[in-house]
Amino acid sequence: MVESVSSRSKSLVDVFTAQFQYSGSDRLDITVKGQDPLGRYFAPSWYLVNEFKYRGLSKSKYKETYLLLMIKSREKHSQEWKELLARDKVTLVCFCKAGTFCHRLLLANFLEELGAVYKGERRLRDVR
């Protein structure tokens, strides 16, 4: 589905996920509400969020639509994607509770397909 970056000698970014309150230096807010200049390229649309939260959009349709958004984002904003993938580590944050269906996990898996390494969910007490 996604072209891998296997020609690099070093693996790309180590990716973590966390709830919004996480405040480590590697934090990247990927919420649609967020103000992070880089994070906005990885956020779902308001339409997608509202369809899921209030109009019963299925998880499978949300996933399909979000991944299509990310493919388009990567095509249109390749420099921002390269910037993210070039980091040593990043923690993707949003408002969803740990262990629930969430776009931060969808993005982490998508980034894995590009060569990143998903390291799991950070607990809020891990880094403040």
Backbone as CSV, one residue per row, in Angstrom:
resi,resn,N_x,N_y,N_z,CA_x,CA_y,CA_z,C_x,C_y,C_z
1,MET,0.821,-1.197,0.000,0.000,0.000,0.000,0.863,1.258,0.000
2,VAL,1.825,1.341,0.910,2.662,2.530,1.039,4.090,2.154,0.694
3,GLU,4.732,2.984,-0.108,6.116,2.734,-0.503,7.027,2.818,0.715
4,SER,7.813,1.798,0.945,8.735,1.750,2.080,10.032,2.471,1.755
5,VAL,10.732,2.867,2.796,12.013,3.545,2.636,13.091,2.600,3.141
6,SER,13.260,1.469,2.468,14.193,0.452,2.936,15.631,0.725,2.511
7,SER,15.847,1.706,1.651,17.200,1.980,1.181,18.055,2.713,2.214
8,ARG,17.461,3.223,3.273,18.222,3.909,4.314,18.917,2.900,5.202
9,SER,20.126,3.255,5.635,20.870,2.349,6.505,20.344,2.400,7.935
10,LYS,19.853,3.539,8.368,19.324,3.717,9.726,17.803,3.699,9.636
11,SER,17.181,3.130,10.643,15.724,3.182,10.644,15.300,4.622,10.867
12,LEU,14.113,4.897,10.448,13.585,6.241,10.607,13.160,6.458,12.049
13,VAL,12.347,7.411,12.238,11.898,7.863,13.550,11.316,6.734,14.411
14,ASP,11.596,6.797,15.716,10.904,5.955,16.696,9.617,6.677,17.053
15,VAL,8.490,6.000,16.895,7.178,6.606,17.097,6.541,6.053,18.363
16,PHE,6.066,6.959,19.188,5.276,6.630,20.368,3.921,7.307,20.197
17,THR,2.937,6.873,20.974,1.645,7.542,21.025,1.331,7.850,22.481
18,ALA,0.483,8.857,22.698,0.107,9.230,24.066,-1.148,10.090,24.037
19,GLN,-1.767,10.186,25.207,-2.888,11.095,25.365,-2.379,12.532,25.344
20,PHE,-3.298,13.442,25.118,-2.985,14.850,24.891,-2.141,15.485,25.994
21,GLN,-2.312,15.046,27.228,-1.613,15.660,28.359,-0.110,15.393,28.369
22,TYR,0.354,14.450,27.586,1.783,14.152,27.522,2.536,15.428,27.141
23,SER,3.641,15.699,27.842,4.339,16.973,27.617,5.832,16.824,27.334
24,GLY,6.267,15.663,26.902,7.680,15.475,26.583,8.120,16.343,25.410
25,SER,9.412,16.507,25.264,9.959,17.376,24.216,9.709,16.842,22.805
26,ASP,9.368,15.558,22.687,9.107,14.958,21.373,7.623,14.962,21.008
27,ARG,6.802,15.654,21.778,5.344,15.712,21.607,4.973,16.346,20.267
28,LEU,4.026,15.707,19.549,3.478,16.283,18.326,1.960,16.169,18.391
29,ASP,1.296,17.303,18.513,-0.164,17.379,18.572,-0.709,17.149,17.166
30,ILE,-1.435,16.044,16.981,-2.010,15.730,15.670,-3.530,15.813,15.701
31,THR,-4.052,16.658,16.586,-5.498,16.857,16.655,-5.925,17.884,15.618
32,VAL,-7.165,17.771,15.184,-7.707,18.742,14.242,-7.821,20.110,14.912
33,LYS,-7.964,20.117,16.211,-8.070,21.347,16.994,-6.699,21.975,17.257
34,GLY,-5.665,21.208,17.081,-4.313,21.608,17.458,-3.742,22.763,16.663
35,GLN,-2.747,23.379,17.244,-2.094,24.532,16.632,-0.652,24.223,16.226
36,ASP,-0.245,22.966,16.310,1.127,22.624,15.964,1.335,22.786,14.458
37,PRO,2.330,23.569,14.052,2.537,23.800,12.622,2.828,22.525,11.826
38,LEU,3.506,21.552,12.424,3.778,20.294,11.736,2.626,19.310,11.926
39,GLY,2.067,19.263,13.116,1.023,18.298,13.432,-0.219,18.408,12.578
40,ARG,-0.502,19.592,12.074,-1.726,19.783,11.284,-1.746,18.941,10.012
41,TYR,-0.574,18.553,9.515,-0.520,17.741,8.302,-0.902,16.285,8.559
42,PHE,-1.059,15.925,9.812,-1.359,14.542,10.198,-2.701,14.421,10.918
43,ALA,-3.413,15.529,11.019,-4.701,15.559,11.719,-5.830,15.106,10.800
44,PRO,-6.869,14.515,11.375,-8.055,14.220,10.568,-8.785,15.530,10.263
45,SER,-9.733,15.485,9.367,-10.543,16.672,9.078,-11.653,16.797,10.121
46,TRP,-12.179,18.016,10.273,-13.331,18.201,11.164,-14.490,17.335,10.696
47,TYR,-14.693,17.251,9.400,-15.777,16.444,8.854,-15.657,14.997,9.321
48,LEU,-14.472,14.430,9.203,-14.256,13.036,9.595,-14.489,12.838,11.092
49,VAL,-13.964,13.732,11.902,-14.153,13.643,13.359,-15.638,13.702,13.706
50,ASN,-16.354,14.653,13.128,-17.780,14.807,13.435,-18.612,13.633,12.937
51,GLU,-18.285,13.110,11.770,-19.004,11.935,11.260,-18.834,10.742,12.203
52,PHE,-17.651,10.587,12.745,-17.378,9.469,13.652,-18.025,9.688,15.023
53,LYS,-17.837,10.861,15.582,-18.319,11.131,16.942,-19.835,11.272,17.035
54,TYR,-20.457,11.876,16.022,-21.867,12.248,16.149,-22.809,11.597,15.147
55,ARG,-22.271,10.994,14.092,-23.160,10.476,13.057,-22.976,8.991,12.769
56,GLY,-22.241,8.306,13.634,-22.156,6.855,13.537,-21.277,6.285,12.439
57,LEU,-20.312,7.051,11.961,-19.380,6.513,10.972,-18.650,5.314,11.574
58,SER,-18.575,4.227,10.837,-17.931,3.012,11.346,-16.423,3.210,11.482
59,LYS,-15.823,2.392,12.334,-14.367,2.435,12.511,-13.655,2.105,11.203
60,SER,-14.179,1.133,10.476,-13.521,0.744,9.223,-13.587,1.870,8.193
61,LYS,-14.701,2.578,8.126,-14.821,3.699,7.186,-13.948,4.867,7.643
62,TYR,-13.884,5.105,8.956,-13.002,6.148,9.486,-11.557,5.839,9.097
63,LYS,-11.147,4.596,9.339,-9.772,4.189,9.026,-9.475,4.388,7.547
64,GLU,-10.354,3.916,6.703,-10.172,4.045,5.257,-10.046,5.518,4.849
65,THR,-10.934,6.349,5.370,-10.937,7.768,5.010,-9.710,8.484,5.556
66,TYR,-9.341,8.182,6.798,-8.165,8.823,7.394,-6.897,8.442,6.628
67,LEU,-6.756,7.181,6.283,-5.563,6.756,5.546,-5.497,7.397,4.161
68,LEU,-6.640,7.573,3.519,-6.656,8.294,2.242,-6.232,9.746,2.434
69,LEU,-6.683,10.362,3.531,-6.244,11.727,3.850,-4.731,11.788,4.027
70,MET,-4.176,10.772,4.686,-2.734,10.762,4.918,-1.947,10.543,3.624
71,ILE,-2.465,9.715,2.748,-1.811,9.512,1.451,-1.787,10.826,0.671
72,LYS,-2.925,11.528,0.671,-2.988,12.824,-0.018,-2.084,13.844,0.659
73,SER,-2.064,13.844,1.979,-1.205,14.768,2.717,0.258,14.520,2.372
74,ARG,0.632,13.265,2.317,2.028,12.915,2.004,2.411,13.359,0.596
75,GLU,1.479,13.227,-0.338,1.735,13.665,-1.715,1.867,15.184,-1.794
76,LYS,0.996,15.880,-1.092,0.940,17.341,-1.171,1.977,18.031,-0.279
77,HIS,2.331,17.405,0.832,3.216,18.025,1.830,4.410,17.111,2.124
78,SER,5.085,16.686,1.088,6.168,15.713,1.248,7.293,16.221,2.145
79,GLN,7.566,17.508,2.130,8.637,18.047,2.964,8.317,17.885,4.451
80,GLU,7.069,18.112,4.824,6.662,17.963,6.218,6.734,16.498,6.653
81,TRP,6.385,15.596,5.761,6.498,14.171,6.068,7.959,13.772,6.243
82,LYS,8.818,14.281,5.379,10.253,13.995,5.505,10.787,14.538,6.823
83,GLU,10.314,15.720,7.208,10.739,16.321,8.476,10.367,15.424,9.656
84,LEU,9.150,14.911,9.643,8.715,14.016,10.722,9.542,12.733,10.725
85,LEU,9.712,12.127,9.573,10.426,10.857,9.484,11.915,10.981,9.796
86,ALA,12.454,12.175,9.688,13.878,12.396,9.967,14.178,12.585,11.453
87,ARG,13.157,12.747,12.267,13.375,12.922,13.706,13.909,11.636,14.322
88,ASP,14.556,11.776,15.470,14.980,10.588,16.216,13.783,9.894,16.841
89,LYS,12.877,10.699,17.415,11.666,10.138,18.021,10.567,11.183,18.005
90,VAL,9.338,10.703,18.056,8.166,11.564,18.117,7.095,10.840,18.915
91,THR,6.337,11.609,19.689,5.171,11.064,20.373,3.945,11.766,19.815
92,LEU,3.098,11.007,19.140,1.874,11.517,18.538,0.811,11.618,19.620
93,VAL,0.224,12.802,19.800,-0.777,12.969,20.849,-2.111,13.428,20.282
94,CYS,-3.174,12.966,20.942,-4.527,13.440,20.671,-5.365,13.210,21.927
95,PHE,-6.653,13.498,21.839,-7.526,13.470,23.012,-8.066,12.088,23.375
96,CYS,-7.953,11.114,22.510,-8.529,9.787,22.769,-7.859,9.104,23.959
97,LYS,-8.648,8.325,24.680,-8.104,7.554,25.805,-7.223,6.428,25.270
98,ALA,-6.216,6.077,26.042,-5.338,4.957,25.678,-6.165,3.685,25.548
99,GLY,-5.851,2.886,24.556,-6.534,1.610,24.375,-7.828,1.685,23.588
100,THR,-8.213,2.874,23.126,-9.428,3.002,22.328,-9.054,3.216,20.864
101,PHE,-10.020,3.040,19.996,-9.817,3.301,18.570,-9.407,4.759,18.400
102,CYS,-8.328,4.997,17.663,-7.780,6.353,17.619,-6.907,6.556,16.386
103,HIS,-6.962,7.754,15.819,-6.160,8.036,14.621,-4.668,8.083,14.912
104,ARG,-4.269,8.329,16.160,-2.816,8.345,16.431,-2.213,6.959,16.204
105,LEU,-2.991,5.913,16.476,-2.521,4.546,16.208,-2.529,4.244,14.711
106,LEU,-3.534,4.760,14.022,-3.569,4.586,12.566,-2.353,5.250,11.927
107,LEU,-2.024,6.450,12.404,-0.860,7.149,11.865,0.432,6.426,12.224
108,ALA,0.534,5.940,13.449,1.739,5.199,13.856,1.949,3.990,12.944
109,ASN,0.885,3.267,12.648,0.983,2.106,11.754,1.340,2.522,10.331
110,PHE,0.784,3.617,9.876,1.102,4.149,8.548,2.582,4.526,8.472
111,LEU,3.075,5.168,9.511,4.491,5.550,9.549,5.400,4.323,9.570
112,GLU,4.933,3.241,10.212,5.707,1.986,10.195,5.899,1.486,8.768
113,GLU,4.860,1.627,7.955,4.954,1.198,6.560,5.987,2.013,5.789
114,LEU,6.325,3.184,6.317,7.328,4.047,5.687,8.712,3.846,6.280
115,GLY,8.841,2.923,7.223,10.140,2.623,7.804,10.323,3.035,9.248
116,ALA,9.352,3.729,9.827,9.438,4.117,11.235,9.264,2.886,12.118
117,VAL,9.600,3.029,13.389,9.446,1.932,14.348,8.471,2.383,15.433
118,TYR,7.338,1.672,15.545,6.361,2.022,16.573,6.775,1.386,17.889
119,LYS,6.938,2.217,18.921,7.418,1.777,20.231,6.313,1.650,21.266
120,GLY,5.078,1.994,20.908,3.962,1.812,21.822,3.436,3.097,22.440
121,GLU,2.456,2.901,23.305,1.768,4.007,23.981,2.534,4.413,25.227
122,ARG,2.800,5.698,25.350,3.433,6.217,26.565,2.365,6.409,27.632
123,ARG,2.738,6.087,28.845,1.862,6.412,29.969,2.151,7.852,30.350
124,LEU,1.178,8.540,30.857,1.356,9.956,31.182,2.439,10.169,32.214
125,ARG,2.690,9.187,33.045,3.730,9.356,34.059,5.140,9.121,33.498
126,ASP,5.256,8.619,32.249,6.567,8.340,31.654,7.433,9.592,31.563
127,VAL,6.873,10.648,31.024,7.611,11.907,30.866,6.632,13.047,31.050
128,ARG,7.004,13.998,31.812,6.150,15.179,32.008,6.879,16.404,31.596
